[in-house]
Amino acid sequence: MIQYILGIDVSKDTLDVVLWDGDRGDHQVFPNSRVGYARLSRWLISRRTGLVHACLEATGQYGEGVAEHLYASGHAVSVVNPLRIKRYGDSKLHRNKTDKADAALIAEFCFKENPPLWKPLAAHYKQLRQMVRRLEDLQCNYHQEYNRLKSGLDNEWVIEDLQDHLQQLHQRIQALKATIQQFIVETPELKHQADLLISIPGIGKLTAARLLAEIGDITSFEDAPQLAAYAGLNPKGARSGSSVRKKARISKEGRSFLRYILYMPAIVARKHNPIIQAFCARLAQRKLPEMAIVAAAMRKLLHLVFGVLKNQQVFDPNYLNQPVITS
């Protein structure tokens, strides 16, 4: 039985941890490295805690190492959206903003809210995610250099250097795209899932790779709305009494890169995907703003992604026209 909670505030170089038993907390700082993870494990052993429930915020790659280490050691691990921690702190009038205070707040949140448990990505998802994110870095670099080239420079050396760098970046981008596709083809599970995604009009090979990298194992999501919330595409309204009635908008409280991935495919799907085409037509008849329709198309497309991956079936364009079977 787990008796201790371990709240972890993650930064690039350090881990502030608070070991909490529901009454008091013990604070320590460890390096955010393999050496630090080993020290953390020895410290927990010295405290005779047994297995703990560790909780940390989803801060990208900086927290992955300690989360994977603790999971491999048999501890329960939760990786939580930082907004949940922030809102919990606001509800408690949490004002101190130090690493120690943040770790204590995370521990208290874990104790009171008992967030769902986390498990690390399978190796092939992790490798794919690293390559996809590297591709995004290279493409961002390319656009930055291209904008510099078009900014009105007149120094010949600088212009030539920018052109050379753009050519190099282009070659590296194309090479990495080919490597990503080859990796998918050589990984049976990824190949099968990519084929399912490509069956959805609006999703091509690159988008399929990006979606698989960011979503990971589809079984970690209970339903399509949960996946939409993970992407920050869930609707968020504000209604109170008779005076406060704001229009519903997407929450944007999720992975922004996942929303970025879905934007252009949703534009294409609106023209070529029969289900999304009909869906958007209904929204247009209701006079919804253009961007609201696009956001809804992105959410609908993500629902279709969930459906084909969860059911392991290719996209059915006639799904809406199937007769309803009643008993």
N, C-alpha and C positions, 0 to 999 in steps of 0.2 A: 504494500500500500504506500502510495506517495504521500509524504508528510511535508516536504519542503518545496517551495517555489523559488525558481532562480530567474530573477529579472535581469535582462542584459541590455545595456545601452551600448550600441555599436558605433564606433567611429573608424576611420581609415586605419589608425595605428593602435588603438586601445579598445579594450572591453571593460566597461564599468559594470560590475555585477553586484546584485544584492540578493543574498540568500535569506528567504523569508519563511517563517513558520506560521504566519497568520497573526503574530503578535509583535515580533521584533525582527529587524533585519541586520545582517552583517555585510558590510561593504568591502569589496576588494577590487583592484585594478590589475588586468593582465594584458600583455601584448596581444594584438590581433594577428597572431601568427601560429604556426604549428607548435612552436615552443610555448607560447602562451596557452594554447589549448591543453597541452600536457600539464602545465602548471595548474590550470583550472581543475583538471581531473584529480590531480594529487590533493588539491585543496579540499575538494568535495569529499574525497576519501578520508582526509584528516578530520573532517567535521562529522563523519559517520552519518551521512545523510541518506545513504542508500540511493535509490533512483529518485531523481527530482523531475519536476515539470518545469522545463526551461521555456522562457517566452522572450521574444525579441521582435522588433519592428522589421517589416519588409523593406530593407534599405539597399536592395540590389546585391551586388557581388560582395560587398564588405561583410555581410552577415552570413554568407553561405558556408564559409569554412567552419565556423564554430557550430553552426546548426548541424552540419553534416557530421562533425566530430562527436557531438553530444548524442545524436541519433544513433551513430555506429556504436556508441558505448552503452546503448540500451535505455537512455533517458527519454522521457516524453518531451517533445519539442513542439511549440506553436510559433508560427511566423505570422504576425498580425499586421493588417493595414495600419500605417501610422495615424491615419485620421481617426480610427477607433480609439487609439490611446489618447490622442489629443482631446477628443470629445469627452472621454472618461475623466481626464484631468480637469477639463473645464467644469464638468458637473460637480467635481470635488473642490472647486475653487483653487486648483493647484497653481501656485504662483512662482515657486522656486524653479529656476531654469538652470540646473547644473547636471552634470553627468550622473552624479550620485542620486540626485532627486529623481531624475528621469528613470534610472534603473529601479528605484523603489516604487515609482508609479507603475511601471510595467509589471513588477512583481505583484502589486496589489490588484491591478487589473486582471492578471491571470488567475489570482486566487478567487476573486469575486465573480468573474465572467466565464471562467473555464472555457477558453477558446478552443476551436477544433484543432486536432493534432495535425502536424505537418510531416511529410515524408519527402526525401530528396528526389530530384528528377532522376529517371533512369539515365544511364551513361549516354545512350544515343541521343536523347533529348538535350542533355547538357551540352554535348559536342555540337549539335545542330544550333542551339541557341547562341553559343559563342561565335560560330561562323556567321550567323545571320546578323548578330550585333556588330561584328567586325565589318561586314558588308555595309551596314548603315553608317558606320564611322567613315569608311572610305568614300561613300557617296556624299556625305556631308562635306568632307574635305574637298571633293571635286567641285561641288557647288560654290564653296567659299573661294576657291582659286579661280573659278570661272567668273564670279562676280568681280574679283580683283582685276582680272584681265579686261573686263568691260567697264571699268571705272574711270576711264579717261587717261590711263598711263601713257606717257610718250617716251619713256626710257627704253631703248632697244634691248639692252641687256635684261632688264626686268621682264619685258614682254616675252623675250625668247625663253627665259627661265620658267615663266609661268606656263608657256605653251608646252615646254618639255615635261614639266611636272604634271600637267593635265593629261598628256599622252601616257605617262607612266601610271597615273591613277586609273585611267580608263582601262589599261591593260590588266592591272591588278583587280579591278572590279569584275571584268569579264572572266578572268581566271578563277576568282572566288565563286562567282555564280556557277561556273561549270563544276567546281569542286563540291559545292553544296548539292547540286543535282546528282552528281556521281555518288556522293555519300548516301543520299536518299535511296537511289537505285540499289545500292549494295547493302542496305539495311531493310530486310523484309518487312518489318512492322511499319517503318516510315514509308516505304514504297506503297504498301497497301493503303495506308491512311491518306497519303498524297493523292493516290488515284481516286479515292472517295471524294476528296475535296475538289479535285479538278472536274468532277462530274457536275458540280454546281456552276451554272452559267454566271460568269462574273469573276470566277476565281481561276487564275492561271498557275503555272508551276512555281513562280517566285512567291506569289501570295500564299500558296499552299505551304511552302517551306517556312515562310515567316509565321504563319498561323500555328503550325505544328511546334515551332520553336518557342513561341510565347505562351501557348495554351498548355503544352506538355501533355500529360496523361489525362484524357478526357474523363476518366472514371473518378477523378478527384472533384468533379463538379456533380452535384445532385441533379440539377436540371438546367434548362437553357436560361431562365432568368438569373440564376446564380452566376453563370458564365458571363451574361450581359453586365451584371454588377461588377464582376472582376475587371471588365473592360471600362467601367464607368459609363456604360450606355443605358443604365437603368433610368427610368423617368423619375424626376424629383419635382414634386409640386409643393405649394404652400397655400394651405387653406385654414382659416381660423375664424369661426363665427361668420358674420355676414359681411365683414369689411375687408378681410384679407383673402384675396383670391388671385394669386399670381399664376401665370401660365406655367404648365409643367415643362421642365427642361431636362436634358440628360444631366446626371449627377457629376460626371467627369471625376468621380472619386475612385479611380482605378488606373489601370495601366494605359498611359497616354499613347505609348507606342502601338498598342493593340488597336486603338482607335485610328491612329495614323495609317496602319496597315489596311484597315477596312474602308477608308474613305473612297479611293478611286475604284476599287471593286464594286462598291455600292452604286457608284455612278453608272458603271457598265451594266450591273445587274438590273438597274432600273429600266434599261432599254431592252435587255436580252433575256432576263430571267422571268418566266411567266408569273411565278408566284409573287415576286417582289414588284413586278410591273403592275399587277392588279392591285396589290396592297397600296402602292404609291398613288395609283389613280384614285382610289377611295379617299386617301388623305388630301389629294389635290381638290377633290370635289367639296371637301369640308373647308377649303380656303386656308389650309395651314401654310405658314411661311415656307419658302423653298428650303432653307437650311434645316427646318424642323422635319421636313420630309426626308431629306438626305440622312439625318441622324436616325430617323425611324427605319430607313432602308438598311443602314449599317447594323442596327440592332436585329432586324429581321434576318439579314444575311448571317449574322452570328448564330441566330437560332437554327438556321438551316445547317450551319457547320456542326453545331452540337448534334442535330438529328442524324446526319449521315455518319458521324463518328461513333455516336452512342449506339445506334442501331446496326452499324456495320453494313449499311445498304447505300447504293448509289442514289443520287438525286432523282426524284420522280417528278417530272414536270406536270404530270396529270393528277398530282396528289389532291388538289382542291376539287377536282371533278369526280373523284371516286364516290360511289353511293354510300350513304350511311347505313350500316347494318344494325338493325334493332332486333332484340330478342322478343 
